[in-house]
Amino acid sequence: MEEHRGQPAGCGALKYYDADCAEIKRMFTQAMARGNGIATIILKELEDWAKELNYKACILETGTRQIDAIALYKKNEYQIIPNYGQYTNVENSLCFKKML
């Protein structure tokens, strides 16, 4: 969790997906802290943690209407992939992957 002005500002988590890939879950930045690079900091920390755990890639899902999230992931070199797992046939889901 990152802080902004002494308050919790955002969070994210890793979840096992398979032996080579971690799934990034629960990425969120509080509205009052947006635009300060906190989401990028959290994302980089999660990637570093995944590397420490010997994962070779990270995957994630976001909604097609989450324009800021989509921009964040693209800016951080995530590539759009076919929807996976529980998101396979979900029209409003957009899935990404980044090799670490």
C-alpha positions as CSV (number, residue, x, y, z in Angstrom):
1,M,0.0,0.0,0.0
2,E,1.3,3.5,-0.9
3,E,0.5,6.6,1.1
4,H,-0.3,10.1,0.0
5,R,-0.3,12.9,2.6
6,G,-0.4,10.4,5.4
7,Q,-3.4,8.6,4.0
8,P,-3.7,5.2,2.3
9,A,-3.5,6.0,-1.4
10,G,-3.6,2.8,-3.3
11,C,-3.1,-1.0,-3.3
12,G,-2.5,-4.0,-5.4
13,A,-1.9,-7.7,-4.9
14,L,-0.4,-10.8,-6.6
15,K,-2.1,-14.1,-7.1
16,Y,-0.7,-17.4,-8.4
17,Y,-1.9,-18.1,-11.9
18,D,0.5,-20.8,-13.0
19,A,4.2,-21.7,-12.4
20,D,5.5,-19.0,-14.7
21,C,2.8,-16.3,-14.3
22,A,1.4,-14.2,-11.5
23,E,-1.9,-12.4,-11.8
24,I,-2.1,-8.8,-10.6
25,K,-5.3,-8.2,-8.7
26,R,-7.0,-5.4,-6.8
27,M,-5.0,-2.5,-8.4
28,F,-6.6,0.7,-7.0
29,T,-5.7,4.3,-6.3
30,Q,-7.8,6.6,-4.2
31,A,-9.3,9.5,-6.2
32,M,-7.5,12.1,-4.0
33,A,-4.1,10.6,-4.9
34,R,-4.5,10.1,-8.6
35,G,-2.2,11.8,-11.0
36,N,0.8,11.5,-8.7
37,G,2.4,8.3,-10.1
38,I,1.2,6.1,-7.2
39,A,-0.4,3.5,-9.5
40,T,2.9,3.1,-11.4
41,I,4.8,2.8,-8.1
42,I,2.5,0.0,-7.0
43,L,2.6,-1.7,-10.3
44,K,6.4,-1.7,-10.4
45,E,6.6,-3.0,-6.8
46,L,4.2,-5.9,-7.7
47,E,6.4,-6.7,-10.8
48,D,9.5,-6.7,-8.6
49,W,7.8,-9.0,-6.1
50,A,6.8,-11.3,-8.9
51,K,10.4,-11.4,-10.1
52,E,11.6,-12.3,-6.6
53,L,9.1,-15.2,-6.6
54,N,10.6,-16.3,-9.9
55,Y,7.6,-15.6,-12.1
56,K,8.4,-14.8,-15.8
57,A,5.3,-12.8,-16.5
58,C,2.4,-10.9,-15.0
59,I,-1.2,-10.9,-16.3
60,L,-4.2,-8.8,-15.3
61,E,-7.7,-7.9,-16.2
62,T,-9.5,-4.6,-16.3
63,G,-12.8,-3.3,-17.6
64,T,-13.0,-1.9,-21.1
65,R,-14.4,1.4,-19.6
66,Q,-11.4,1.8,-17.3
67,I,-9.6,4.2,-19.6
68,D,-7.1,5.4,-17.1
69,A,-6.2,1.8,-16.1
70,I,-5.8,0.8,-19.7
71,A,-3.5,3.8,-20.3
72,L,-1.5,2.9,-17.2
73,Y,-0.9,-0.7,-18.3
74,K,0.0,0.3,-21.9
75,K,2.4,2.9,-20.6
76,N,4.1,0.2,-18.5
77,E,4.5,-2.1,-21.5
78,Y,1.6,-4.5,-20.9
79,Q,0.3,-6.1,-24.1
80,I,-3.3,-6.9,-24.8
81,I,-3.9,-10.7,-24.8
82,P,-7.0,-12.9,-25.4
83,N,-9.2,-12.9,-22.3
84,Y,-8.2,-15.8,-20.0
85,G,-9.8,-17.9,-17.3
86,Q,-13.0,-16.5,-15.8
87,Y,-12.8,-13.6,-18.2
88,T,-12.8,-15.7,-21.4
89,N,-16.3,-14.7,-22.6
90,V,-16.7,-11.5,-20.8
91,E,-17.3,-8.7,-23.3
92,N,-16.4,-5.8,-20.9
93,S,-13.0,-7.4,-19.8
94,L,-9.7,-6.5,-21.3
95,C,-6.7,-8.7,-20.4
96,F,-3.0,-7.8,-20.5
97,K,0.4,-9.5,-20.1
98,K,3.9,-8.4,-19.5
99,M,7.0,-10.5,-19.6
100,L,9.3,-9.7,-16.7
